[in-house]
Amino acid sequence: MSGALRARFGDRGAAAIQAAIIYPIALAVAITAVQAAMWGYARNIAQSAAREGVTAGRMYGASPADGAAQARSALERLAGNNLTHRSVSAAGSTPERIQIRVSGTAMSLIPGVPNWQVSALASGAVEHWTLPQEG
C-alpha cells in the first residue's frame, strides 16, 4: 500500500482480519482442551472402577469374578455417557494376585476424530488366611 493510501485509510479493517485469523485458532485450542479433559475424566472413571474391582476381588474368599462384577457395578454408577463401549476383564489374575482391566471409549467433540480409547489396569495381592508358625 502506498504512503498516501495508508495515510488516508489507516488500519481500518485490520481488527476484523486479525479476529478472523485468531478466533478459529482460539476455538480450536479451547475444544482441544475440553477434549483432553473429557479423555482424562473417562480415564479417571476407568481407574476408579478397576481399583474398586481389585479391592473387592482381593478380599478373603472372593474370586476374580467378584472383582470384575464390582468393577462393572462401579462403571454403572460412575460412567454415564462419559465412558462408552466399556469392558471389564480379570484375565491375568492368579491365586496370589488379582488383576482387573477396564477399557472403553471417551466421547469425541472434534468432528471426524474417532472416540478416544481409554484403558486402566489395577492389581493387588489376594488376602489369604495363614496360621502363625510355631517354634
C-alpha positions in Angstrom: 0.0 0.0 0.0 1.4 3.4 -0.9 2.1 6.0 1.8 -0.8 8.3 0.6 -3.4 5.5 0.7 -2.1 4.4 4.2 -2.4 8.0 5.5 -5.9 8.3 4.1 -7.4 4.9 5.2 -5.1 3.9 8.1 -5.6 0.5 9.5 -9.3 0.3 9.0 -10.4 -3.3 8.8 -7.2 -4.7 10.3 -9.0 -5.7 13.5 -11.6 -7.8 11.6 -8.9 -9.6 9.7 -7.0 -10.3 12.9 -10.1 -11.6 14.6 -10.9 -13.8 11.5 -7.4 -15.4 12.0 -7.2 -15.5 15.8 -10.8 -16.7 16.7 -10.7 -20.0 14.9 -7.3 -20.8 16.4 -8.6 -19.9 19.9 -11.7 -22.0 19.4 -9.6 -25.0 18.2 -7.4 -24.7 21.3 -10.4 -24.5 23.6 -12.1 -27.5 22.0 -8.8 -29.5 22.2 -8.5 -28.6 25.9 -12.1 -29.7 26.6 -11.5 -32.9 24.7 -8.3 -33.6 26.7 -10.3 -33.0 29.9 -13.0 -35.4 28.8 -10.5 -38.1 28.0 -8.8 -37.6 31.4 -12.2 -37.8 33.2 -13.0 -41.0 31.3 -9.6 -42.4 32.2 -10.2 -41.5 35.9 -13.5 -43.3 35.8 -11.9 -46.4 34.4 -9.1 -46.3 37.0 -11.6 -45.9 39.9 -13.7 -48.9 38.6 -10.5 -51.0 38.3 -9.4 -50.1 41.8 -12.9 -50.9 43.2 -12.8 -54.3 41.4 -9.4 -55.1 42.9 -10.5 -54.1 46.4 -13.5 -56.4 46.1 -11.6 -59.3 44.4 -8.7 -59.4 46.8 -10.8 -60.0 50.0 -10.6 -63.3 51.7 -12.8 -65.8 50.0 -13.5 -63.6 46.9 -12.7 -64.6 43.4 -11.6 -62.6 40.3 -15.1 -62.8 39.0 -16.3 -61.0 42.2 -13.8 -58.2 41.4 -14.9 -57.9 37.8 -18.6 -57.8 38.9 -17.7 -54.9 41.4 -15.8 -53.1 38.6 -18.9 -53.4 36.3 -21.1 -52.1 39.2 -18.8 -49.1 39.7 -18.9 -48.3 36.0 -22.7 -48.3 36.0 -22.6 -45.8 38.9 -19.8 -43.6 37.6 -19.5 -43.7 33.8 -22.8 -42.5 32.4 -22.1 -41.3 28.8 -18.5 -40.3 29.6 -17.2 -43.8 29.1 -18.9 -46.0 26.5 -18.3 -49.4 24.9 -16.8 -50.4 28.2 -15.4 -53.8 29.1 -14.0 -55.4 32.3 -11.6 -58.3 32.4 -10.0 -60.2 35.2 -7.6 -62.0 32.8 -4.1 -62.4 34.2 -5.3 -63.0 37.7 -3.6 -65.7 39.7 -4.4 -67.3 43.1 -1.9 -64.9 44.7 -2.7 -61.7 42.7 -5.8 -60.2 41.2 -5.7 -58.0 38.1 -8.6 -56.0 36.8 -8.5 -54.2 33.4 -11.2 -51.7 32.5 -11.4 -50.3 29.0 -13.8 -48.2 26.9 -14.0 -45.1 24.8 -14.3 -41.4 25.7 -16.6 -39.2 23.6 -15.1 -37.1 20.9 -16.0 -33.4 20.4 -13.8 -33.0 17.4 -15.7 -33.8 14.1 -14.1 -36.5 12.1 -11.9 -37.7 15.0 -13.0 -41.2 16.3 -13.7 -41.7 20.0 -10.5 -42.0 22.1 -9.6 -45.3 23.7 -9.3 -45.4 27.5 -7.8 -48.3 29.5 -6.9 -48.8 33.1 -5.3 -51.6 35.0 -5.2 -52.3 38.7 -3.8 -55.2 40.6 -3.2 -56.3 44.2 -2.3 -59.3 46.4 -5.1 -61.6 47.3 -5.7 -62.0 51.0 -5.2 -65.5 52.5 -5.7 -66.9 55.9 -2.5 -68.1 57.4 -1.7 -69.7 60.8 1.2 -68.5 62.9 4.2 -70.7 62.6 5.3 -72.5 65.8 8.8 -72.7 67.0 
